[in-house]
Amino acid sequence: MLERIVQNAPFFLLVCGRCFALIMTLPLFSMRTISRRVKLTLTFYLAYIILPHISLDTYMPYISSDGSFSLDYILVLGGEVFIGIITGFFVNIIFTAFSAAGQFFAFQMGFSASEVYDALSQVENPLMGQFFNLIAMLLFLQNQWGQRLFGGALVSSFQTMNALKIVAAAGQDKIVTFMLAGLTKLFADAFIIALPIMGTLLLVSITTGILGKAAPQMNLLSEGFPIMILLTFFIITNLMGVLCNFFIASFGSGFTLLESLFAFFRGGQ
């Protein structure tokens, strides 16, 4: 196997470029707490496993017989990195939906000011968004979606997609449609997750406002935030099983979109 890697070093570098771009954009793996040495090691390990399962004929015209690099090869390598970024960014969109759902109702429950640094998304995130993000990551790892991503989706991307197909007009349109579908899925999933909590908190806010107007001496405004916080956690606790099932279904629908992208480029062969 090592002899195959040495003989096909330019092809191995192309595989490493896509794998490294995917790892650098994926949630959890893109965290700054994970050292670059670990990321590079995982990149070479994935490329070592994937190389025997892919066809190298597509890139043969862009690699000279003596193995020297050219401008065409550099452009192809950039295209491989771009494909890895697209794949990792789409998976990141799936996780962003869970974080956005927490942001939707964090203001109503009084947690909008309690933003902390989220190591997974690497942005300032409300506590509830980070809480949902951590649950989603736990389910992602527990249900072996990570193995499906690296063992199935990544190999399928090499078998169906390459930089040359994306440059084509049909490939460009498909990529744009694919990313727009991912963004649509982000807001739809986030709204579905947050809707029960937002609707309940809205009714409680209206009720508190009516009672506060009817009996100002009760001073319900000072008690509003504790009530909202307790009620939100009560709703989340009772809906946790349903939310976990929805998280898993969201991963499934996201990977279905990814498979449709691979199927489109496979049909173009």
SEZATOR-25836 format. One record per atom (N, C-alpha, C): residue in one letter; x negated, y, z. Coordinates in steps of 0.02 Angstrom, whole numbers, plus 50000, padded with zeros to 5 digits. Atoms other than C-alpha are relative to their C-alpha. Layout:
SITE   res      px      py      pz
SITE     a       X       Y       Z
...
END
This chain:
SITE   res      px      py      pz
SITE     m   49959   49940   50000
SITE     m   50000   50000   50000
SITE     m   49957   50063   50000
SITE     l   50044   49942   49998
SITE     l   49858   50120   50039
SITE     l   49968   50013   49932
SITE     e   50028   49993   50066
SITE     e   49784   50086   49869
SITE     e   50052   50034   49953
SITE     r   49948   49970   50040
SITE     r   49952   50132   49791
SITE     r   50005   50075   50014
SITE     i   49997   49929   49982
SITE     i   49953   50297   49886
SITE     i   49942   50038   49971
SITE     v   50059   49967   50027
SITE     v   49775   50339   49832
SITE     v   50006   50006   49924
SITE     q   49993   49998   50073
SITE     q   49812   50295   49651
SITE     q   50054   50049   49977
SITE     n   49944   49956   50017
SITE     n   49973   50397   49653
SITE     n   50002   50060   50046
SITE     a   50004   49944   49953
SITE     a   49913   50541   49762
SITE     a   50043   50059   49979
SITE     p   49956   49944   50019
SITE     p   50002   50677   49658
SITE     p   50073   49985   50012
SITE     f   49930   50018   49987
SITE     f   50167   50582   49670
SITE     f   50014   49999   50075
SITE     f   49992   50003   49927
SITE     f   50140   50553   49856
SITE     f   50006   50070   50029
SITE     l   49994   49931   49976
SITE     l   50116   50740   49880
SITE     l   50068   50029   49985
SITE     l   49932   49977   50016
SITE     l   50282   50773   49792
SITE     l   50050   49973   50051
SITE     v   49955   50030   49950
SITE     v   50370   50653   49911
SITE     v   49990   50034   50067
SITE     c   50014   49967   49936
SITE     c   50283   50733   50060
SITE     c   50030   50071   50001
SITE     g   49972   49932   50002
SITE     g   50340   50906   50002
SITE     g   50073   50000   50016
SITE     r   49928   50001   49986
SITE     r   50523   50859   50003
SITE     r   50014   49978   50072
SITE     c   49989   50024   49932
SITE     c   50511   50763   50167
SITE     c   49982   50054   50052
SITE     f   50021   49949   49953
SITE     f   50417   50904   50254
SITE     f   50050   50058   50002
SITE     a   49950   49947   50002
SITE     a   50543   51035   50195
SITE     a   50064   49979   50036
SITE     l   49940   50025   49965
SITE     l   50686   50925   50259
SITE     l   49990   50002   50075
SITE     i   50013   50002   49928
SITE     i   50606   50902   50430
SITE     i   49997   50071   50029
SITE     m   50007   49932   49975
SITE     m   50568   51088   50447
SITE     m   50066   50038   50003
SITE     t   49935   49966   50000
SITE     t   50750   51136   50416
SITE     t   50054   49962   50038
SITE     l   49949   50039   49964
SITE     l   50841   50998   50512
SITE     l   50006   50024   50072
SITE     p   49993   49987   49929
SITE     p   50914   51032   50684
SITE     p   49959   49949   50041
SITE     l   50040   50040   49954
SITE     l   50811   50961   50828
SITE     l   49928   49993   49975
SITE     f   50068   50009   50025
SITE     f   50661   50921   50716
SITE     f   49966   50066   49985
SITE     s   50030   49934   50016
SITE     s   50636   51105   50671
SITE     s   49985   50041   50063
SITE     m   50013   49963   49938
SITE     m   50619   51156   50854
SITE     m   49925   50016   50006
SITE     r   50069   49980   49992
SITE     r   50461   51251   50895
SITE     r   49965   49960   50054
SITE     t   50031   50040   49948
SITE     t   50432   51140   51045
SITE     t   49969   49935   49973
SITE     i   50030   50058   50032
SITE     i   50393   50997   50926
SITE     i   49940   50024   49960
SITE     s   50062   49975   50030
SITE     s   50213   51017   50870
SITE     s   49998   49985   49925
SITE     r   50009   50010   50072
SITE     r   50163   51031   50688
SITE     r   49967   49932   49986
SITE     r   50032   50065   50011
SITE     r   50057   50875   50709
SITE     r   50051   49944   49998
SITE     v   49947   50051   50000
SITE     v   50211   50772   50751
SITE     v   50041   50004   49936
SITE     k   49961   49992   50061
SITE     k   50306   50844   50603
SITE     k   49962   49974   49940
SITE     l   50040   50026   50055
SITE     l   50163   50807   50484
SITE     l   49994   49925   50002
SITE     t   50004   50073   49994
SITE     t   50146   50631   50552
SITE     t   50065   49967   49977
SITE     l   49936   50026   50022
SITE     l   50331   50600   50527
SITE     l   50009   50007   49925
SITE     t   49996   49990   50073
SITE     t   50319   50672   50351
SITE     t   49961   49946   49963
SITE     f   50040   50051   50034
SITE     f   50178   50554   50300
SITE     f   50030   49930   50011
SITE     y   49969   50065   49987
SITE     y   50269   50408   50382
SITE     y   50060   49989   49954
SITE     l   49942   50005   50044
SITE     l   50429   50443   50285
SITE     l   49979   49991   49927
SITE     a   50024   50006   50069
SITE     a   50334   50467   50122
SITE     a   49969   49932   49987
SITE     y   50030   50067   50006
SITE     y   50240   50305   50153
SITE     y   50054   49946   49990
SITE     i   49946   50049   50006
SITE     i   50405   50210   50170
SITE     i   50039   50010   49935
SITE     i   49957   49986   50057
SITE     i   50497   50297   50028
SITE     i   49964   49987   49933
SITE     l   50036   50003   50063
SITE     l   50360   50292   49894
SITE     l   50012   49936   49960
SITE     p   49989   50061   50041
SITE     p   50383   50107   49844
SITE     p   50071   49993   49972
SITE     h   49930   50009   50019
SITE     h   50572   50130   49822
SITE     h   50023   50052   49948
SITE     i   49979   49948   50047
SITE     i   50572   50274   49697
SITE     i   49962   49991   49935
SITE     s   50031   50003   50066
SITE     s   50533   50288   49513
SITE     s   49959   50064   49988
SITE     l   50045   49943   50011
SITE     l   50388   50400   49464
SITE     l   49996   50021   49927
SITE     d   50006   49988   50072
SITE     d   50419   50403   49277
SITE     d   50020   50072   49981
SITE     t   49975   49934   50018
SITE     t   50510   50571   49279
SITE     t   49945   50053   50001
SITE     y   50052   49949   49992
SITE     y   50356   50667   49335
SITE     y   49935   49984   49963
SITE     m   50061   50018   50036
SITE     m   50229   50579   49226
SITE     m   49976   50053   49951
SITE     p   50025   49949   50048
SITE     p   50224   50716   49091
SITE     p   49968   50061   50033
SITE     y   50025   49940   49967
SITE     y   50177   50846   49222
SITE     y   49937   49987   50041
SITE     i   50061   50018   49965
SITE     i   50027   50754   49293
SITE     i   49949   49975   49950
SITE     s   50052   50019   50048
SITE     s   49867   50740   49195
SITE     s   49972   49932   50015
SITE     s   50027   50068   49992
SITE     s   49779   50576   49170
SITE     s   49946   49996   50053
SITE     d   50052   50001   49949
SITE     d   49634   50625   49283
SITE     d   50024   50021   50068
SITE     g   49970   49983   49935
SITE     g   49754   50677   49423
SITE     g   49991   50072   50020
SITE     s   50009   49930   49982
SITE     s   49710   50862   49417
SITE     s   50066   50037   50000
SITE     f   49939   49961   49994
SITE     f   49841   50991   49463
SITE     f   50004   50051   49944
SITE     s   49988   49949   50050
SITE     s   49918   51112   49341
SITE     s   50056   50046   50025
SITE     l   49947   49954   49981
SITE     l   50041   51256   49346
SITE     l   50068   49964   49999
SITE     d   49938   50038   50003
SITE     d   50182   51139   49294
SITE     d   50009   49957   50062
SITE     y   49996   50042   49940
SITE     y   50142   51024   49439
SITE     y   50017   50042   50061
SITE     i   49985   49957   49942
SITE     i   50145   51169   49562
SITE     i   50073   50020   50000
SITE     l   49929   49983   50004
SITE     l   50317   51220   49499
SITE     l   50044   49941   50018
SITE     v   49962   50060   49982
SITE     v   50380   51042   49514
SITE     v   49997   49988   50075
SITE     l   50007   50008   49928
SITE     l   50312   51033   49691
SITE     l   50044   50050   50037
SITE     g   49955   49951   49970
SITE     g   50404   51194   49733
SITE     g   50073   49979   49994
SITE     g   49932   50025   50007
SITE     g   50563   51116   49664
SITE     g   50016   49945   50050
SITE     e   49989   50053   49951
SITE     e   50541   50965   49777
SITE     e   50010   50030   50070
SITE     v   49991   49966   49936
SITE     v   50521   51080   49927
SITE     v   50069   50032   50004
SITE     f   49934   49968   50002
SITE     f   50679   51172   49873
SITE     f   50055   49949   50012
SITE     i   49950   50053   49989
SITE     i   50778   51008   49868
SITE     i   50002   49980   50073
SITE     g   50001   50017   49928
SITE     g   50720   50965   50044
SITE     g   50032   50054   50042
SITE     i   49970   49945   49963
SITE     i   50772   51137   50105
SITE     i   50076   49999   49993
SITE     i   49927   50004   50011
SITE     i   50945   51118   50026
SITE     i   50031   49946   50044
SITE     t   49973   50056   49961
SITE     t   50972   50949   50109
SITE     t   50000   50016   50074
SITE     g   50003   49984   49929
SITE     g   50913   51007   50280
SITE     g   50046   50057   50019
SITE     f   49956   49944   49986
SITE     f   51009   51170   50268
SITE     f   50073   49978   50003
SITE     f   49932   50024   49999
SITE     f   51170   51077   50230
SITE     f   50015   49963   50066
SITE     v   49991   50033   49935
SITE     v   51148   50966   50384
SITE     v   50003   50051   50056
SITE     n   49999   49946   49950
SITE     n   51113   51124   50483
SITE     n   50067   50035   50000
SITE     i   49934   49970   50005
SITE     i   51279   51195   50419
SITE     i   50050   49960   50041
SITE     i   49954   50043   49962
SITE     i   51370   51046   50496
SITE     i   49995   50015   50074
SITE     f   50009   49986   49929
SITE     f   51295   51083   50666
SITE     f   50020   50072   50017
SITE     t   49981   49931   49987
SITE     t   51326   51269   50649
SITE     t   50074   50007   50012
SITE     a   49928   49998   49990
SITE     a   51513   51233   50642
SITE     a   50017   49991   50074
SITE     f   49987   50011   49929
SITE     f   51508   51168   50821
SITE     f   49978   50060   50042
SITE     s   50023   49940   49964
SITE     s   51408   51318   50880
SITE     s   50047   50058   49988
SITE     a   49954   49946   50016
SITE     a   51526   51438   50790
SITE     a   50066   49992   50037
SITE     a   49938   50012   49964
SITE     a   51676   51355   50873
SITE     a   49995   50026   50072
SITE     g   50010   49973   49933
SITE     g   51604   51399   51044
SITE     g   50000   50075   50001
SITE     q   50001   49927   50003
SITE     q   51576   51578   50989
SITE     q   50070   50029   49991
SITE     f   49933   49974   50014
SITE     f   51757   51595   50934
SITE     f   50039   50015   50065
SITE     f   49960   49990   49939
SITE     f   51832   51574   51108
SITE     f   49958   50022   50060
SITE     a   50042   49978   49944
SITE     a   51682   51628   51214
SITE     a   50020   50069   50024
SITE     f   49980   49932   49980
SITE     f   51741   51809   51212
SITE     f   50064   49998   50041
SITE     q   49937   50003   49964
SITE     q   51916   51762   51270
SITE     q   49992   49974   50071
SITE     m   50008   50030   49933
SITE     m   51855   51658   51417
SITE     m   49951   50038   50043
SITE     g   50045   49959   49960
SITE     g   51727   51788   51472
SITE     g   49928   49979   49999
SITE     f   50069   50024   50005
SITE     f   51567   51700   51419
SITE     f   49962   50033   49943
SITE     s   50033   49970   50058
SITE     s   51525   51814   51273
SITE     s   49935   50035   50019
SITE     a   50060   49964   49978
SITE     a   51395   51909   51375
SITE     a   49945   49952   50023
SITE     s   50048   50048   49975
SITE     s   51308   51749   51433
SITE     s   49967   49963   49942
SITE     e   50034   50031   50056
SITE     e   51205   51717   51277
SITE     e   49928   49982   50021
SITE     v   50067   50024   49985
SITE     v   51046   51615   51295
SITE     v   49969   49974   49936
SITE     y   50034   50025   50059
SITE     y   50916   51552   51173
SITE     y   50015   49926   49991
SITE     d   49984   50069   50016
SITE     d   50974   51391   51090
SITE     d   49941   49969   49964
SITE     a   50059   50030   50030
SITE     a   50825   51279   51054
SITE     a   50016   49961   49937
SITE     l   49981   50039   50059
SITE     l   50923   51179   50925
SITE     l   50009   50044   49939
SITE     s   49988   49955   50056
SITE     s   50985   51321   50816
SITE     s   49950   50057   49997
SITE     q   50052   49950   49997
SITE     q   50842   51438   50869
SITE     q   50027   50071   49992
SITE     v   49969   49934   50000
SITE     v   50958   51588   50889
SITE     v   50031   50011   50069
SITE     e   49963   49985   49939
SITE     e   51044   51677   51033
SITE     e   50071   49974   49992
SITE     n   49937   50035   50008
SITE     n   51199   51574   51063
SITE     n   50038   50001   50066
SITE     p   49962   50004   49937
SITE     p   51341   51583   51191
SITE     p   49996   49931   50030
SITE     l   50008   50063   49964
SITE     l   51342   51447   51321
SITE     l   50045   49945   49971
SITE     m   49954   50051   50026
SITE     m   51495   51359   51248
SITE     m   49978   49975   49932
SITE     g   50026   50022   50063
SITE     g   51420   51357   51075
SITE     g   49941   49953   50008
SITE     q   50056   50045   49986
SITE     q   51261   51280   51144
SITE     q   50024   49934   50030
SITE     f   49973   50060   49971
SITE     f   51364   51156   51244
SITE     f   50027   49953   49946
SITE     f   49975   50040   50055
SITE     f   51455   51096   51088
SITE     f   49944   49975   49955
SITE     n   50056   50020   50042
SITE     n   51292   51092   50992
SITE     n   49962   49941   50030
SITE     l   50035   50055   49967
SITE     l   51211   50978   51120
SITE     l   50041   49935   49997
SITE     i   49958   50059   50006
SITE     i   51361   50860   51119
SITE     i   49997   49972   49929
SITE     a   50004   50022   50070
SITE     a   51356   50855   50929
SITE     a   49934   49966   49985
SITE     m   50064   50032   50011
SITE     m   51171   50815   50930
SITE     m   49997   49931   50033
SITE     l   49998   50065   49966
SITE     l   51199   50675   51056
SITE     l   50040   49949   49959
SITE     l   49960   50045   50041
SITE     l   51336   50600   50947
SITE     l   49965   49984   49934
SITE     f   50037   50010   50062
SITE     f   51228   50623   50792
SITE     f   49947   49945   50009
SITE     l   50051   50050   49988
SITE     l   51089   50519   50869
SITE     l   50030   49933   50022
SITE     q   49971   50062   49974
SITE     q   51201   50393   50957
SITE     q   50033   49958   49945
SITE     n   49966   50035   50054
SITE     n   51299   50349   50799
SITE     n   49955   49988   49940
SITE     q   50050   50018   50051
SITE     q   51139   50327   50698
SITE     q   50007   50040   49935
SITE     w   49997   49958   50059
SITE     w   51174   50470   50579
SITE     w   49930   50022   49980
SITE     g   50068   49984   50017
SITE     g   50990   50513   50590
SITE     g   49967   49946   49958
SITE     q   50026   50054   50040
SITE     q   50942   50341   50526
SITE     q   50030   49999   49930
SITE     r   49968   49998   50066
SITE     r   51069   50358   50386
SITE     r   49972   50057   49957
SITE     l   50027   49943   50038
SITE     l   50997   50527   50339
SITE     l   49931   49984   49973
SITE     f   50068   50014   50022
SITE     f   50815   50470   50332
SITE     f   49995   49936   49960
SITE     g   50005   50064   50034
SITE     g   50844   50292   50277
SITE     g   50043   49994   49939
SITE     g   49955   50006   50057
SITE     g   50988   50315   50156
SITE     g   50003   50062   49956
SITE     a   49990   49939   50039
SITE     a   51019   50494   50104
SITE     a   49935   50025   49969
SITE     l   50063   49975   50027
SITE     l   50836   50539   50083
SITE     l   49976   49958   49941
SITE     v   50019   50044   50056
SITE     v   50799   50386   49975
SITE     v   50045   50011   49940
SITE     s   49954   49988   50055
SITE     s   50956   50418   49873
SITE     s   49985   50066   49964
SITE     s   50017   49936   50032
SITE     s   50902   50598   49843
SITE     s   49941   49992   49952
SITE     f   50056   50011   50045
SITE     f   50738   50537   49768
SITE     f   50021   49960   49939
SITE     q   49978   50041   50056
SITE     q   50829   50411   49659
SITE     q   50045   50037   49952
SITE     t   49950   49966   50043
SITE     t   50954   50538   49590
SITE     t   49980   50072   49984
SITE     m   50014   49929   50010
SITE     m   50889   50717   49610
SITE     m   49925   50012   49990
SITE     n   50068   49975   50006
SITE     n   50731   50802   49553
SITE     n   50003   50072   49978
SITE     a   50002   49929   50016
SITE     a   50675   50978   49517
SITE     a   50020   50015   49929
SITE     l   49984   49988   50070
SITE     l   50698   50958   49330
SITE     l   50075   50001   49988
SITE     k   49928   50001   50009
SITE     k   50883   50917   49344
SITE     k   50033   50061   50030
SITE     i   49971   49941   49969
SITE     i   50917   51064   49459
SITE     i   49992   50061   49956
SITE     v   50011   49943   50044
SITE     v   50843   51185   49333
SITE     v   50053   50005   49946
SITE     a   49949   49999   50052
SITE     a   50975   51134   49207
SITE     a   50061   50041   50023
SITE     a   49943   49957   49984
SITE     a   51130   51244   49199
SITE     a   50052   49964   50041
SITE     a   49951   50038   49962
SITE     a   51246   51106   49259
SITE     a   49977   49987   50071
SITE     g   50026   50011   49933
SITE     g   51131   51070   49404
SITE     g   50004   50061   50044
SITE     q   49995   49938   49962
SITE     q   51127   51252   49458
SITE     q   50072   50013   50023
SITE     d   49930   49990   49981
SITE     d   51317   51264   49455
SITE     d   50021   49952   50055
SITE     k   49982   50049   49949
SITE     k   51333   51105   49556
SITE     k   49970   50017   50068
SITE     i   50032   49981   49937
SITE     i   51210   51166   49688
SITE     i   50038   50058   50032
SITE     v   49963   49943   49973
SITE     v   51303   51331   49707
SITE     v   50068   49978   50027
SITE     t   49935   50025   49977
SITE     t   51471   51241   49720
SITE     t   49992   49959   50064
SITE     f   50013   50042   49941
SITE     f   51397   51119   49845
SITE     f   49988   50042   50063
SITE     m   50014   49958   49942
SITE     m   51332   51256   49960
SITE     m   50062   50039   50021
SITE     l   49938   49965   49982
SITE     l   51495   51353   49951
SITE     l   50050   49953   50034
SITE     a   49957   50049   49967
SITE     a   51590   51194   49996
SITE     a   49976   49988   50071
SITE     g   50026   50008   49932
SITE     g   51474   51174   50146
SITE     g   50018   50058   50045
SITE     l   49981   49941   49960
SITE     l   51507   51352   50206
SITE     l   50075   49999   50015
SITE     t   49928   50006   49988
SITE     t   51695   51325   50184
SITE     t   50015   49949   50054
SITE     k   49992   50052   49949
SITE     k   51682   51166   50286
SITE     k   49979   50025   50069
SITE     l   50024   49972   49936
SITE     l   51586   51262   50421
SITE     l   50057   50037   50035
SITE     f   49948   49959   49968
SITE     f   51725   51388   50453
SITE     f   50063   49960   50014
SITE     a   49940   50040   49988
SITE     a   51864   51260   50434
SITE     a   49992   49956   50061
SITE     d   50012   50043   49941
SITE     d   51787   51140   50561
SITE     d   49997   50041   50064
SITE     a   50005   49958   49940
SITE     a   51745   51280   50682
SITE     a   50069   50025   50022
SITE     f   49933   49976   49983
SITE     f   51923   51347   50673
SITE     f   50043   49945   50029
SITE     i   49960   50056   49974
SITE     i   52000   51175   50700
SITE     i   49979   49983   50071
SITE     i   50024   50015   49933
SITE     i   51890   51145   50853
SITE     i   50024   50053   50050
SITE     a   49986   49946   49953
SITE     a   51923   51315   50931
SITE     a   50074   50018   50004
SITE     l   49930   49978   50002
SITE     l   52108   51333   50885
SITE     l   50040   49982   50063
SITE     p   49960   50015   49939
SITE     p   52184   51237   51035
SITE     p   49981   50045   50059
SITE     i   50022   49959   49943
SITE     i   52078   51335   51159
SITE     i   50018   50073   49989
SITE     m   49984   49931   50014
SITE     m   52102   51503   51074
SITE     m   50075   50014   50007
SITE     g   49927   49991   49994
SITE     g   52291   51479   51063
SITE     g   50022   49999   50072
SITE     t   49980   50003   49930
SITE     t   52306   51430   51245
SITE     t   49978   50062   50038
SITE     l   50024   49940   49966
SITE     l   52197   51574   51305
SITE     l   50038   50062   49979
SITE     l   49960   49943   50023
SITE     l   52299   51695   51199
SITE     l   50066   50002   50039
SITE     l   49937   50001   49963
SITE     l   52460   51638   51283
SITE     l   49989   50019   50074
SITE     v   50015   49983   49930
SITE     v   52379   51652   51455
SITE     v   49987   50075   50006
SITE     s   50014   49928   49999
SITE     s   52317   51828   51413
SITE     s   50064   50040   49996
SITE     i   49936   49965   50006
SITE     i   52491   51882   51360
SITE     i   50040   49994   50065
SITE     t   49964   50010   49937
SITE     t   52567   51805   51517
SITE     t   49970   50042   50056
SITE     t   50033   49960   49948
SITE     t   52438   51889   51628
SITE     t   50015   50074   49991
SITE     g   49984   49930   50012
SITE     g   52469   52056   51544
SITE     g   50071   50018   50020
SITE     i   49930   49987   49981
SITE     i   52658   52042   51569
SITE     i   50008   50001   50075
SITE     l   49995   50002   49927
SITE     l   52639   51993   51752
SITE     l   49965   50060   50031
SITE     g   50035   49942   49973
SITE     g   52512   52131   51780
SITE     g   50040   50064   49991
SITE     k   49957   49942   50011
SITE     k   52633   52257   51706
SITE     k   50060   50000   50047
SITE     a   49942   50005   49957
SITE     a   52777   52192   51809
SITE     a   49982   50010   50073
SITE     a   50020   49994   49930
SITE     a   52681   52184   51972
SITE     a   49928   50024   50004
SITE     p   50069   49974   49999
SITE     p   52527   52299   51970
SITE     p   49963   49985   50064
SITE     q   50034   50013   49936
SITE     q   52492   52263   52153
SITE     q   49966   49932   50003
SITE     m   50032   50067   50001
SITE     m   52444   52083   52109
SITE     m   49928   50003   49975
SITE     n   50068   49991   50025
SITE     n   52287   52149   52021
SITE     n   49975   49937   49963
SITE     l   50017   50061   50037
SITE     l   52285   52004   51899
SITE     l   49940   50010   49953
SITE     l   50056   49989   50044
SITE     l   52151   52088   51794
SITE     l   49935   49973   50029
SITE     s   50061   50025   49968
SITE     s   52016   52045   51920
SITE     s   49998   49924   50004
SITE     e   49996   50074   49997
SITE     e   52077   51864   51924
SITE     e   50005   49969   49931
SITE     g   49991   50027   50067
SITE     g   52092   51847   51736
SITE     g   49943   49957   49976
SITE     f   50058   50038   50025
SITE     f   51915   51789   51696
SITE     f   49992   49933   50036
SITE     p   50004   50067   49968
SITE     p   51908   51651   51831
SITE     p   50055   49953   49975
SITE     i   49946   50042   50026
SITE     i   52077   51588   51769
SITE     i   49983   49975   49930
SITE     m   50018   50019   50068
SITE     m   52017   51588   51589
SITE     m   49945   49947   49999
SITE     i   50056   50047   49999
SITE     i   51856   51498   51631
SITE     i   50023   49931   50024
SITE     l   49976   50065   49975
SITE     l   51941   51362   51734
SITE     l   50046   49966   49951
SITE     l   49954   50029   50048
SITE     l   52077   51339   51605
SITE     l   49964   49973   49939
SITE     t   50038   50023   50058
SITE     t   51951   51325   51463
SITE     t   49965   49934   50014
SITE     f   50034   50063   49983
SITE     f   51850   51192   51551
SITE     f   50050   49943   50011
SITE     f   49949   50051   49992
SITE     f   52010   51100   51595
SITE     f   50023   49974   49931
SITE     i   49980   50020   50068
SITE     i   52062   51099   51410
SITE     i   49946   49958   49968
SITE     i   50056   50036   50032
SITE     i   51889   51044   51352
SITE     i   49993   49930   50030
SITE     t   50006   50065   49968
SITE     t   51885   50904   51481
SITE     t   50054   49952   49975
SITE     n   49946   50044   50023
SITE     n   52053   50836   51425
SITE     n   49996   49984   49926
SITE     l   50005   50010   50073
SITE     l   52013   50854   51240
SITE     l   49932   49973   49979
SITE     m   50068   50020   50018
SITE     m   51835   50788   51249
SITE     m   49999   49938   49954
SITE     g   49997   50060   50043
SITE     g   51880   50618   51174
SITE     g   50020   50018   49929
SITE     v   49978   49979   50066
SITE     v   51972   50700   51030
SITE     v   49946   50041   49965
SITE     l   50053   49959   50029
SITE     l   51831   50825   51003
SITE     l   49942   49957   49976
SITE     c   50055   50044   50021
SITE     c   51700   50687   50997
SITE     c   50018   49962   49936
SITE     n   49978   50034   50062
SITE     n   51802   50592   50867
SITE     n   49999   50048   49941
SITE     f   50002   49951   50054
SITE     f   51817   50752   50766
SITE     f   49928   50015   49980
SITE     f   50070   49989   50016
SITE     f   51629   50781   50778
SITE     f   49974   49945   49954
SITE     i   50023   50057   50040
SITE     i   51597   50606   50710
SITE     i   50031   50003   49930
SITE     a   49967   49994   50065
SITE     a   51726   50632   50572
SITE     a   49970   50057   49959
SITE     s   50031   49944   50035
SITE     s   51643   50798   50529
SITE     s   49933   49979   49970
SITE     f   50062   50027   50028
SITE     f   51476   50710   50508
SITE     f   50014   49956   49939
SITE     g   49983   50043   50056
SITE     g   51560   50581   50397
SITE     g   50021   50038   49938
SITE     s   49980   49960   50058
SITE     s   51642   50711   50285
SITE     s   49942   50039   49971
SITE     g   50059   49965   50024
SITE     g   51480   50808   50275
SITE     g   49955   49955   49958
SITE     f   50041   50047   50037
SITE     f   51382   50656   50219
SITE     f   50036   49977   49936
SITE     t   49963   50015   50061
SITE     t   51521   50618   50094
SITE     t   49988   50054   49947
SITE     l   50017   49946   50047
SITE     l   51491   50789   50015
SITE     l   49929   49992   49973
SITE     l   50069   50010   50021
SITE     l   51306   50751   50011
SITE     l   49995   49942   49950
SITE     e   50000   50056   50047
SITE     e   51339   50584   49926
SITE     e   50030   50020   49933
SITE     s   49971   49977   50064
SITE     s   51448   50670   49796
SITE     s   49950   50040   49960
SITE     l   50053   49963   50035
SITE     l   51302   50785   49756
SITE     l   49951   49952   49966
SITE     f   50046   50050   50028
SITE     f   51188   50634   49731
SITE     f   50033   49963   49941
SITE     a   49965   50035   50054
SITE     a   51321   50547   49626
SITE     a   50004   50043   49937
SITE     f   49997   49955   50059
SITE     f   51335   50700   49512
SITE     f   49934   49997   49961
SITE     f   50065   50001   50034
SITE     f   51148   50700   49475
SITE     f   49984   49930   49975
SITE     r   50010   50068   50026
SITE     r   51148   50510   49458
SITE     r   50036   49991   49934
SITE     g   49963   50005   50062
SITE     g   51281   50525   49324
SITE     g   49968   50037   49944
SITE     g   50033   49962   50052
SITE     g   51173   50649   49232
SITE     g   49938   49968   49972
SITE     q   50060   50033   50024
SITE     q   51034   50524   49207
SITE     q   50012   49972   49930
END
